[in-house]
Amino acid sequence: MITVDGFDSCLIGKDSKDRAIYDADAMIDTLVTRDDMDREEAEDYFWYNIYGSHMGEETPIYVFLNYER
């Protein structure tokens, strides 16, 4: 299972293919508090550097638990 360094507290489980599942909102919040980014910077960083990193079939899954329509 591939994991994302520095985001262990955001790991919420794994799927049937043994891929890590992360709470994307918690990852963005971590960037804001840990790395002293504002929300927009943290979201940009998440989408480009974390979500945008494809690591083959074992690429982690990112979910937004606080999604609002």
mmCIF file of the N, C-alpha and C atoms, coordinates in Angstrom:
data_MODEL
# 
_entry.id   MODEL 
# 
loop_
_atom_site.group_PDB 
_atom_site.id 
_atom_site.type_symbol 
_atom_site.label_atom_id 
_atom_site.label_alt_id 
_atom_site.label_comp_id 
_atom_site.label_asym_id 
_atom_site.label_entity_id 
_atom_site.label_seq_id 
_atom_site.pdbx_PDB_ins_code 
_atom_site.Cartn_x 
_atom_site.Cartn_y 
_atom_site.Cartn_z 
_atom_site.occupancy 
_atom_site.B_iso_or_equiv 
_atom_site.pdbx_formal_charge 
_atom_site.auth_seq_id 
_atom_site.auth_comp_id 
_atom_site.auth_asym_id 
_atom_site.auth_atom_id 
_atom_site.pdbx_PDB_model_num 
ATOM 1   N N  . MET A 1 1  ? 0.849   -1.174 0.000   1.00 0.00 ? 1  MET A N  1 
ATOM 2   C CA . MET A 1 1  ? 0.000   0.000  0.000   1.00 0.00 ? 1  MET A CA 1 
ATOM 3   C C  . MET A 1 1  ? 0.897   1.241  0.000   1.00 0.00 ? 1  MET A C  1 
ATOM 4   N N  . ILE A 1 2  ? 0.626   2.147  -0.917  1.00 0.00 ? 2  ILE A N  1 
ATOM 5   C CA . ILE A 1 2  ? 1.353   3.415  -0.988  1.00 0.00 ? 2  ILE A CA 1 
ATOM 6   C C  . ILE A 1 2  ? 0.664   4.416  -0.067  1.00 0.00 ? 2  ILE A C  1 
ATOM 7   N N  . THR A 1 3  ? 1.459   5.098  0.752   1.00 0.00 ? 3  THR A N  1 
ATOM 8   C CA . THR A 1 3  ? 0.916   6.123  1.633   1.00 0.00 ? 3  THR A CA 1 
ATOM 9   C C  . THR A 1 3  ? 1.565   7.463  1.310   1.00 0.00 ? 3  THR A C  1 
ATOM 10  N N  . VAL A 1 4  ? 0.948   8.536  1.791   1.00 0.00 ? 4  VAL A N  1 
ATOM 11  C CA . VAL A 1 4  ? 1.446   9.892  1.557   1.00 0.00 ? 4  VAL A CA 1 
ATOM 12  C C  . VAL A 1 4  ? 2.179   10.352 2.813   1.00 0.00 ? 4  VAL A C  1 
ATOM 13  N N  . ASP A 1 5  ? 3.468   10.618 2.694   1.00 0.00 ? 5  ASP A N  1 
ATOM 14  C CA . ASP A 1 5  ? 4.282   11.032 3.836   1.00 0.00 ? 5  ASP A CA 1 
ATOM 15  C C  . ASP A 1 5  ? 3.720   12.279 4.504   1.00 0.00 ? 5  ASP A C  1 
ATOM 16  N N  . GLY A 1 6  ? 3.672   12.244 5.827   1.00 0.00 ? 6  GLY A N  1 
ATOM 17  C CA . GLY A 1 6  ? 3.257   13.405 6.596   1.00 0.00 ? 6  GLY A CA 1 
ATOM 18  C C  . GLY A 1 6  ? 1.762   13.553 6.800   1.00 0.00 ? 6  GLY A C  1 
ATOM 19  N N  . PHE A 1 7  ? 0.974   12.584 6.323   1.00 0.00 ? 7  PHE A N  1 
ATOM 20  C CA . PHE A 1 7  ? -0.477  12.687 6.427   1.00 0.00 ? 7  PHE A CA 1 
ATOM 21  C C  . PHE A 1 7  ? -1.106  11.452 7.066   1.00 0.00 ? 7  PHE A C  1 
ATOM 22  N N  . ASP A 1 8  ? -0.382  10.811 7.978   1.00 0.00 ? 8  ASP A N  1 
ATOM 23  C CA . ASP A 1 8  ? -0.901  9.610  8.638   1.00 0.00 ? 8  ASP A CA 1 
ATOM 24  C C  . ASP A 1 8  ? -2.217  9.873  9.361   1.00 0.00 ? 8  ASP A C  1 
ATOM 25  N N  . SER A 1 9  ? -2.364  11.055 9.940   1.00 0.00 ? 9  SER A N  1 
ATOM 26  C CA . SER A 1 9  ? -3.594  11.365 10.678  1.00 0.00 ? 9  SER A CA 1 
ATOM 27  C C  . SER A 1 9  ? -4.805  11.529 9.757   1.00 0.00 ? 9  SER A C  1 
ATOM 28  N N  . CYS A 1 10 ? -4.583  11.644 8.459   1.00 0.00 ? 10 CYS A N  1 
ATOM 29  C CA . CYS A 1 10 ? -5.664  11.825 7.485   1.00 0.00 ? 10 CYS A CA 1 
ATOM 30  C C  . CYS A 1 10 ? -6.072  10.500 6.827   1.00 0.00 ? 10 CYS A C  1 
ATOM 31  N N  . LEU A 1 11 ? -5.351  9.441  7.117   1.00 0.00 ? 11 LEU A N  1 
ATOM 32  C CA . LEU A 1 11 ? -5.645  8.120  6.564   1.00 0.00 ? 11 LEU A CA 1 
ATOM 33  C C  . LEU A 1 11 ? -6.894  7.577  7.245   1.00 0.00 ? 11 LEU A C  1 
ATOM 34  N N  . ILE A 1 12 ? -7.906  7.234  6.450   1.00 0.00 ? 12 ILE A N  1 
ATOM 35  C CA . ILE A 1 12 ? -9.164  6.773  7.043   1.00 0.00 ? 12 ILE A CA 1 
ATOM 36  C C  . ILE A 1 12 ? -9.462  5.305  6.757   1.00 0.00 ? 12 ILE A C  1 
ATOM 37  N N  . GLY A 1 13 ? -8.630  4.665  5.942   1.00 0.00 ? 13 GLY A N  1 
ATOM 38  C CA . GLY A 1 13 ? -8.859  3.249  5.674   1.00 0.00 ? 13 GLY A CA 1 
ATOM 39  C C  . GLY A 1 13 ? -8.174  2.797  4.410   1.00 0.00 ? 13 GLY A C  1 
ATOM 40  N N  . LYS A 1 14 ? -8.625  1.636  3.935   1.00 0.00 ? 14 LYS A N  1 
ATOM 41  C CA . LYS A 1 14 ? -8.122  1.110  2.664   1.00 0.00 ? 14 LYS A CA 1 
ATOM 42  C C  . LYS A 1 14 ? -9.270  0.418  1.956   1.00 0.00 ? 14 LYS A C  1 
ATOM 43  N N  . ASP A 1 15 ? -9.125  0.292  0.641   1.00 0.00 ? 15 ASP A N  1 
ATOM 44  C CA . ASP A 1 15 ? -10.190 -0.354 -0.123  1.00 0.00 ? 15 ASP A CA 1 
ATOM 45  C C  . ASP A 1 15 ? -9.857  -1.832 -0.336  1.00 0.00 ? 15 ASP A C  1 
ATOM 46  N N  . SER A 1 16 ? -10.700 -2.522 -1.086  1.00 0.00 ? 16 SER A N  1 
ATOM 47  C CA . SER A 1 16 ? -10.524 -3.965 -1.305  1.00 0.00 ? 16 SER A CA 1 
ATOM 48  C C  . SER A 1 16 ? -9.278  -4.288 -2.131  1.00 0.00 ? 16 SER A C  1 
ATOM 49  N N  . LYS A 1 17 ? -8.709  -3.289 -2.803  1.00 0.00 ? 17 LYS A N  1 
ATOM 50  C CA . LYS A 1 17 ? -7.478  -3.500 -3.578  1.00 0.00 ? 17 LYS A CA 1 
ATOM 51  C C  . LYS A 1 17 ? -6.250  -3.048 -2.794  1.00 0.00 ? 17 LYS A C  1 
ATOM 52  N N  . ASP A 1 18 ? -6.429  -2.815 -1.489  1.00 0.00 ? 18 ASP A N  1 
ATOM 53  C CA . ASP A 1 18 ? -5.363  -2.404 -0.578  1.00 0.00 ? 18 ASP A CA 1 
ATOM 54  C C  . ASP A 1 18 ? -4.782  -1.034 -0.924  1.00 0.00 ? 18 ASP A C  1 
ATOM 55  N N  . ARG A 1 19 ? -5.639  -0.133 -1.457  1.00 0.00 ? 19 ARG A N  1 
ATOM 56  C CA . ARG A 1 19 ? -5.219  1.243  -1.709  1.00 0.00 ? 19 ARG A CA 1 
ATOM 57  C C  . ARG A 1 19 ? -5.594  2.090  -0.500  1.00 0.00 ? 19 ARG A C  1 
ATOM 58  N N  . ALA A 1 20 ? -4.697  2.969  -0.104  1.00 0.00 ? 20 ALA A N  1 
ATOM 59  C CA . ALA A 1 20 ? -4.956  3.860  1.026   1.00 0.00 ? 20 ALA A CA 1 
ATOM 60  C C  . ALA A 1 20 ? -6.074  4.836  0.671   1.00 0.00 ? 20 ALA A C  1 
ATOM 61  N N  . ILE A 1 21 ? -6.926  5.136  1.638   1.00 0.00 ? 21 ILE A N  1 
ATOM 62  C CA . ILE A 1 21 ? -7.997  6.112  1.456   1.00 0.00 ? 21 ILE A CA 1 
ATOM 63  C C  . ILE A 1 21 ? -7.758  7.246  2.448   1.00 0.00 ? 21 ILE A C  1 
ATOM 64  N N  . TYR A 1 22 ? -7.717  8.475  1.919   1.00 0.00 ? 22 TYR A N  1 
ATOM 65  C CA . TYR A 1 22 ? -7.447  9.657  2.725   1.00 0.00 ? 22 TYR A CA 1 
ATOM 66  C C  . TYR A 1 22 ? -8.620  10.618 2.719   1.00 0.00 ? 22 TYR A C  1 
ATOM 67  N N  . ASP A 1 23 ? -8.795  11.317 3.839   1.00 0.00 ? 23 ASP A N  1 
ATOM 68  C CA . ASP A 1 23 ? -9.756  12.411 3.959   1.00 0.00 ? 23 ASP A CA 1 
ATOM 69  C C  . ASP A 1 23 ? -9.084  13.650 3.361   1.00 0.00 ? 23 ASP A C  1 
ATOM 70  N N  . ALA A 1 24 ? -9.512  14.049 2.178   1.00 0.00 ? 24 ALA A N  1 
ATOM 71  C CA . ALA A 1 24 ? -8.885  15.164 1.463   1.00 0.00 ? 24 ALA A CA 1 
ATOM 72  C C  . ALA A 1 24 ? -9.023  16.481 2.219   1.00 0.00 ? 24 ALA A C  1 
ATOM 73  N N  . ASP A 1 25 ? -10.175 16.709 2.853   1.00 0.00 ? 25 ASP A N  1 
ATOM 74  C CA . ASP A 1 25 ? -10.358 17.936 3.636   1.00 0.00 ? 25 ASP A CA 1 
ATOM 75  C C  . ASP A 1 25 ? -9.351  18.006 4.778   1.00 0.00 ? 25 ASP A C  1 
ATOM 76  N N  . ALA A 1 26 ? -9.131  16.884 5.442   1.00 0.00 ? 26 ALA A N  1 
ATOM 77  C CA . ALA A 1 26 ? -8.170  16.849 6.543   1.00 0.00 ? 26 ALA A CA 1 
ATOM 78  C C  . ALA A 1 26 ? -6.748  17.091 6.031   1.00 0.00 ? 26 ALA A C  1 
ATOM 79  N N  . MET A 1 27 ? -6.456  16.612 4.836   1.00 0.00 ? 27 MET A N  1 
ATOM 80  C CA . MET A 1 27 ? -5.130  16.844 4.257   1.00 0.00 ? 27 MET A CA 1 
ATOM 81  C C  . MET A 1 27 ? -4.925  18.337 3.984   1.00 0.00 ? 27 MET A C  1 
ATOM 82  N N  . ILE A 1 28 ? -5.941  18.988 3.452   1.00 0.00 ? 28 ILE A N  1 
ATOM 83  C CA . ILE A 1 28 ? -5.859  20.429 3.184   1.00 0.00 ? 28 ILE A CA 1 
ATOM 84  C C  . ILE A 1 28 ? -5.734  21.194 4.504   1.00 0.00 ? 28 ILE A C  1 
ATOM 85  N N  . ASP A 1 29 ? -6.511  20.797 5.498   1.00 0.00 ? 29 ASP A N  1 
ATOM 86  C CA . ASP A 1 29 ? -6.407  21.435 6.820   1.00 0.00 ? 29 ASP A CA 1 
ATOM 87  C C  . ASP A 1 29 ? -5.005  21.260 7.401   1.00 0.00 ? 29 ASP A C  1 
ATOM 88  N N  . THR A 1 30 ? -4.411  20.108 7.207   1.00 0.00 ? 30 THR A N  1 
ATOM 89  C CA . THR A 1 30 ? -3.052  19.853 7.685   1.00 0.00 ? 30 THR A CA 1 
ATOM 90  C C  . THR A 1 30 ? -2.065  20.786 7.015   1.00 0.00 ? 30 THR A C  1 
ATOM 91  N N  . LEU A 1 31 ? -2.211  20.998 5.721   1.00 0.00 ? 31 LEU A N  1 
ATOM 92  C CA . LEU A 1 31 ? -1.330  21.920 5.008   1.00 0.00 ? 31 LEU A CA 1 
ATOM 93  C C  . LEU A 1 31 ? -1.463  23.340 5.547   1.00 0.00 ? 31 LEU A C  1 
ATOM 94  N N  . VAL A 1 32 ? -2.689  23.731 5.872   1.00 0.00 ? 32 VAL A N  1 
ATOM 95  C CA . VAL A 1 32 ? -2.923  25.078 6.404   1.00 0.00 ? 32 VAL A CA 1 
ATOM 96  C C  . VAL A 1 32 ? -2.219  25.243 7.751   1.00 0.00 ? 32 VAL A C  1 
ATOM 97  N N  . THR A 1 33 ? -2.398  24.289 8.648   1.00 0.00 ? 33 THR A N  1 
ATOM 98  C CA . THR A 1 33 ? -1.838  24.429 9.994   1.00 0.00 ? 33 THR A CA 1 
ATOM 99  C C  . THR A 1 33 ? -0.357  24.083 10.058  1.00 0.00 ? 33 THR A C  1 
ATOM 100 N N  . ARG A 1 34 ? 0.043   22.989 9.456   1.00 0.00 ? 34 ARG A N  1 
ATOM 101 C CA . ARG A 1 34 ? 1.428   22.531 9.556   1.00 0.00 ? 34 ARG A CA 1 
ATOM 102 C C  . ARG A 1 34 ? 2.381   23.356 8.707   1.00 0.00 ? 34 ARG A C  1 
ATOM 103 N N  . ASP A 1 35 ? 1.952   23.690 7.505   1.00 0.00 ? 35 ASP A N  1 
ATOM 104 C CA . ASP A 1 35 ? 2.844   24.357 6.550   1.00 0.00 ? 35 ASP A CA 1 
ATOM 105 C C  . ASP A 1 35 ? 2.567   25.845 6.419   1.00 0.00 ? 35 ASP A C  1 
ATOM 106 N N  . ASP A 1 36 ? 1.698   26.371 7.283   1.00 0.00 ? 36 ASP A N  1 
ATOM 107 C CA . ASP A 1 36 ? 1.406   27.799 7.333   1.00 0.00 ? 36 ASP A CA 1 
ATOM 108 C C  . ASP A 1 36 ? 0.966   28.358 5.977   1.00 0.00 ? 36 ASP A C  1 
ATOM 109 N N  . MET A 1 37 ? 0.076   27.629 5.295   1.00 0.00 ? 37 MET A N  1 
ATOM 110 C CA . MET A 1 37 ? -0.481  28.084 4.022   1.00 0.00 ? 37 MET A CA 1 
ATOM 111 C C  . MET A 1 37 ? -1.862  28.659 4.278   1.00 0.00 ? 37 MET A C  1 
ATOM 112 N N  . ASP A 1 38 ? -2.306  29.576 3.401   1.00 0.00 ? 38 ASP A N  1 
ATOM 113 C CA . ASP A 1 38 ? -3.707  29.967 3.495   1.00 0.00 ? 38 ASP A CA 1 
ATOM 114 C C  . ASP A 1 38 ? -4.521  28.892 2.775   1.00 0.00 ? 38 ASP A C  1 
ATOM 115 N N  . ARG A 1 39 ? -5.835  28.938 2.925   1.00 0.00 ? 39 ARG A N  1 
ATOM 116 C CA . ARG A 1 39 ? -6.690  27.869 2.389   1.00 0.00 ? 39 ARG A CA 1 
ATOM 117 C C  . ARG A 1 39 ? -6.510  27.694 0.883   1.00 0.00 ? 39 ARG A C  1 
ATOM 118 N N  . GLU A 1 40 ? -6.455  28.772 0.137   1.00 0.00 ? 40 GLU A N  1 
ATOM 119 C CA . GLU A 1 40 ? -6.315  28.687 -1.323  1.00 0.00 ? 40 GLU A CA 1 
ATOM 120 C C  . GLU A 1 40 ? -4.985  28.035 -1.712  1.00 0.00 ? 40 GLU A C  1 
ATOM 121 N N  . GLU A 1 41 ? -3.910  28.427 -1.051  1.00 0.00 ? 41 GLU A N  1 
ATOM 122 C CA . GLU A 1 41 ? -2.602  27.817 -1.330  1.00 0.00 ? 41 GLU A CA 1 
ATOM 123 C C  . GLU A 1 41 ? -2.628  26.319 -1.030  1.00 0.00 ? 41 GLU A C  1 
ATOM 124 N N  . ALA A 1 42 ? -3.239  25.965 0.091   1.00 0.00 ? 42 ALA A N  1 
ATOM 125 C CA . ALA A 1 42 ? -3.306  24.559 0.482   1.00 0.00 ? 42 ALA A CA 1 
ATOM 126 C C  . ALA A 1 42 ? -4.126  23.743 -0.513  1.00 0.00 ? 42 ALA A C  1 
ATOM 127 N N  . GLU A 1 43 ? -5.237  24.298 -0.978  1.00 0.00 ? 43 GLU A N  1 
ATOM 128 C CA . GLU A 1 43 ? -6.056  23.597 -1.965  1.00 0.00 ? 43 GLU A CA 1 
ATOM 129 C C  . GLU A 1 43 ? -5.291  23.430 -3.272  1.00 0.00 ? 43 GLU A C  1 
ATOM 130 N N  . ASP A 1 44 ? -4.629  24.480 -3.733  1.00 0.00 ? 44 ASP A N  1 
ATOM 131 C CA . ASP A 1 44 ? -3.823  24.380 -4.958  1.00 0.00 ? 44 ASP A CA 1 
ATOM 132 C C  . ASP A 1 44 ? -2.739  23.326 -4.812  1.00 0.00 ? 44 ASP A C  1 
ATOM 133 N N  . TYR A 1 45 ? -2.065  23.342 -3.658  1.00 0.00 ? 45 TYR A N  1 
ATOM 134 C CA . TYR A 1 45 ? -1.004  22.367 -3.411  1.00 0.00 ? 45 TYR A CA 1 
ATOM 135 C C  . TYR A 1 45 ? -1.578  20.951 -3.430  1.00 0.00 ? 45 TYR A C  1 
ATOM 136 N N  . PHE A 1 46 ? -2.705  20.752 -2.759  1.00 0.00 ? 46 PHE A N  1 
ATOM 137 C CA . PHE A 1 46 ? -3.337  19.430 -2.733  1.00 0.00 ? 46 PHE A CA 1 
ATOM 138 C C  . PHE A 1 46 ? -3.653  18.934 -4.139  1.00 0.00 ? 46 PHE A C  1 
ATOM 139 N N  . TRP A 1 47 ? -4.352  19.763 -4.924  1.00 0.00 ? 47 TRP A N  1 
ATOM 140 C CA . TRP A 1 47 ? -4.777  19.323 -6.253  1.00 0.00 ? 47 TRP A CA 1 
ATOM 141 C C  . TRP A 1 47 ? -3.605  19.058 -7.187  1.00 0.00 ? 47 TRP A C  1 
ATOM 142 N N  . TYR A 1 48 ? -2.584  19.890 -7.124  1.00 0.00 ? 48 TYR A N  1 
ATOM 143 C CA . TYR A 1 48 ? -1.459  19.740 -8.050  1.00 0.00 ? 48 TYR A CA 1 
ATOM 144 C C  . TYR A 1 48 ? -0.448  18.694 -7.587  1.00 0.00 ? 48 TYR A C  1 
ATOM 145 N N  . ASN A 1 49 ? -0.053  18.740 -6.332  1.00 0.00 ? 49 ASN A N  1 
ATOM 146 C CA . ASN A 1 49 ? 1.054   17.913 -5.858  1.00 0.00 ? 49 ASN A CA 1 
ATOM 147 C C  . ASN A 1 49 ? 0.653   16.589 -5.221  1.00 0.00 ? 49 ASN A C  1 
ATOM 148 N N  . ILE A 1 50 ? -0.543  16.515 -4.693  1.00 0.00 ? 50 ILE A N  1 
ATOM 149 C CA . ILE A 1 50 ? -0.966  15.275 -4.038  1.00 0.00 ? 50 ILE A CA 1 
ATOM 150 C C  . ILE A 1 50 ? -1.948  14.517 -4.935  1.00 0.00 ? 50 ILE A C  1 
ATOM 151 N N  . TYR A 1 51 ? -3.093  15.119 -5.198  1.00 0.00 ? 51 TYR A N  1 
ATOM 152 C CA . TYR A 1 51 ? -4.100  14.462 -6.030  1.00 0.00 ? 51 TYR A CA 1 
ATOM 153 C C  . TYR A 1 51 ? -3.567  14.193 -7.432  1.00 0.00 ? 51 TYR A C  1 
ATOM 154 N N  . GLY A 1 52 ? -2.774  15.107 -7.952  1.00 0.00 ? 52 GLY A N  1 
ATOM 155 C CA . GLY A 1 52 ? -2.251  14.986 -9.311  1.00 0.00 ? 52 GLY A CA 1 
ATOM 156 C C  . GLY A 1 52 ? -1.114  14.006 -9.477  1.00 0.00 ? 52 GLY A C  1 
ATOM 157 N N  . SER A 1 53 ? -0.637  13.434 -8.389  1.00 0.00 ? 53 SER A N  1 
ATOM 158 C CA . SER A 1 53 ? 0.451   12.459 -8.457  1.00 0.00 ? 53 SER A CA 1 
ATOM 159 C C  . SER A 1 53 ? -0.127  11.078 -8.704  1.00 0.00 ? 53 SER A C  1 
ATOM 160 N N  . HIS A 1 54 ? 0.105   10.553 -9.895  1.00 0.00 ? 54 HIS A N  1 
ATOM 161 C CA . HIS A 1 54 ? -0.380  9.209  -10.214 1.00 0.00 ? 54 HIS A CA 1 
ATOM 162 C C  . HIS A 1 54 ? 0.745   8.216  -9.992  1.00 0.00 ? 54 HIS A C  1 
ATOM 163 N N  . MET A 1 55 ? 0.486   7.177  -9.193  1.00 0.00 ? 55 MET A N  1 
ATOM 164 C CA . MET A 1 55 ? 1.500   6.193  -8.839  1.00 0.00 ? 55 MET A CA 1 
ATOM 165 C C  . MET A 1 55 ? 1.101   4.791  -9.273  1.00 0.00 ? 55 MET A C  1 
ATOM 166 N N  . GLY A 1 56 ? 0.407   4.701  -10.382 1.00 0.00 ? 56 GLY A N  1 
ATOM 167 C CA . GLY A 1 56 ? -0.008  3.393  -10.876 1.00 0.00 ? 56 GLY A CA 1 
ATOM 168 C C  . GLY A 1 56 ? -1.260  2.881  -10.184 1.00 0.00 ? 56 GLY A C  1 
ATOM 169 N N  . GLU A 1 57 ? -1.425  1.582  -10.201 1.00 0.00 ? 57 GLU A N  1 
ATOM 170 C CA . GLU A 1 57 ? -2.627  0.955  -9.664  1.00 0.00 ? 57 GLU A CA 1 
ATOM 171 C C  . GLU A 1 57 ? -2.779  1.123  -8.159  1.00 0.00 ? 57 GLU A C  1 
ATOM 172 N N  . GLU A 1 58 ? -1.698  1.422  -7.455  1.00 0.00 ? 58 GLU A N  1 
ATOM 173 C CA . GLU A 1 58 ? -1.749  1.570  -6.005  1.00 0.00 ? 58 GLU A CA 1 
ATOM 174 C C  . GLU A 1 58 ? -1.904  3.024  -5.558  1.00 0.00 ? 58 GLU A C  1 
ATOM 175 N N  . THR A 1 59 ? -2.201  3.921  -6.500  1.00 0.00 ? 59 THR A N  1 
ATOM 176 C CA . THR A 1 59 ? -2.391  5.332  -6.156  1.00 0.00 ? 59 THR A CA 1 
ATOM 177 C C  . THR A 1 59 ? -3.464  5.458  -5.075  1.00 0.00 ? 59 THR A C  1 
ATOM 178 N N  . PRO A 1 60 ? -3.179  6.197  -4.004  1.00 0.00 ? 60 PRO A N  1 
ATOM 179 C CA . PRO A 1 60 ? -4.187  6.380  -2.952  1.00 0.00 ? 60 PRO A CA 1 
ATOM 180 C C  . PRO A 1 60 ? -5.469  7.029  -3.488  1.00 0.00 ? 60 PRO A C  1 
ATOM 181 N N  . ILE A 1 61 ? -6.535  6.852  -2.727  1.00 0.00 ? 61 ILE A N  1 
ATOM 182 C CA . ILE A 1 61 ? -7.841  7.423  -3.048  1.00 0.00 ? 61 ILE A CA 1 
ATOM 183 C C  . ILE A 1 61 ? -8.088  8.581  -2.080  1.00 0.00 ? 61 ILE A C  1 
ATOM 184 N N  . TYR A 1 62 ? -8.600  9.682  -2.607  1.00 0.00 ? 62 TYR A N  1 
ATOM 185 C CA . TYR A 1 62 ? -8.867  10.875 -1.798  1.00 0.00 ? 62 TYR A CA 1 
ATOM 186 C C  . TYR A 1 62 ? -10.361 11.167 -1.831  1.00 0.00 ? 62 TYR A C  1 
ATOM 187 N N  . VAL A 1 63 ? -10.965 11.276 -0.655  1.00 0.00 ? 63 VAL A N  1 
ATOM 188 C CA . VAL A 1 63 ? -12.398 11.534 -0.567  1.00 0.00 ? 63 VAL A CA 1 
ATOM 189 C C  . VAL A 1 63 ? -12.647 12.812 0.224   1.00 0.00 ? 63 VAL A C  1 
ATOM 190 N N  . PHE A 1 64 ? -13.705 13.502 -0.153  1.00 0.00 ? 64 PHE A N  1 
ATOM 191 C CA . PHE A 1 64 ? -14.135 14.707 0.557   1.00 0.00 ? 64 PHE A CA 1 
ATOM 192 C C  . PHE A 1 64 ? -15.352 14.334 1.385   1.00 0.00 ? 64 PHE A C  1 
ATOM 193 N N  . LEU A 1 65 ? -15.152 14.187 2.684   1.00 0.00 ? 65 LEU A N  1 
ATOM 194 C CA . LEU A 1 65 ? -16.231 13.780 3.580   1.00 0.00 ? 65 LEU A CA 1 
ATOM 195 C C  . LEU A 1 65 ? -17.185 14.904 3.888   1.00 0.00 ? 65 LEU A C  1 
ATOM 196 N N  . ASN A 1 66 ? -16.763 16.145 3.706   1.00 0.00 ? 66 ASN A N  1 
ATOM 197 C CA . ASN A 1 66 ? -17.598 17.298 4.020   1.00 0.00 ? 66 ASN A CA 1 
ATOM 198 C C  . ASN A 1 66 ? -18.130 17.964 2.762   1.00 0.00 ? 66 ASN A C  1 
ATOM 199 N N  . TYR A 1 67 ? -18.376 17.189 1.731   1.00 0.00 ? 67 TYR A N  1 
ATOM 200 C CA . TYR A 1 67 ? -18.838 17.711 0.444   1.00 0.00 ? 67 TYR A CA 1 
ATOM 201 C C  . TYR A 1 67 ? -20.224 18.339 0.582   1.00 0.00 ? 67 TYR A C  1 
ATOM 202 N N  . GLU A 1 68 ? -20.360 19.556 0.031   1.00 0.00 ? 68 GLU A N  1 
ATOM 203 C CA . GLU A 1 68 ? -21.665 20.226 0.017   1.00 0.00 ? 68 GLU A CA 1 
ATOM 204 C C  . GLU A 1 68 ? -22.049 20.517 -1.419  1.00 0.00 ? 68 GLU A C  1 
ATOM 205 N N  . ARG A 1 69 ? -23.319 20.346 -1.738  1.00 0.00 ? 69 ARG A N  1 
ATOM 206 C CA . ARG A 1 69 ? -23.777 20.626 -3.104  1.00 0.00 ? 69 ARG A CA 1 
ATOM 207 C C  . ARG A 1 69 ? -24.176 22.060 -3.230  1.00 0.00 ? 69 ARG A C  1 
# 
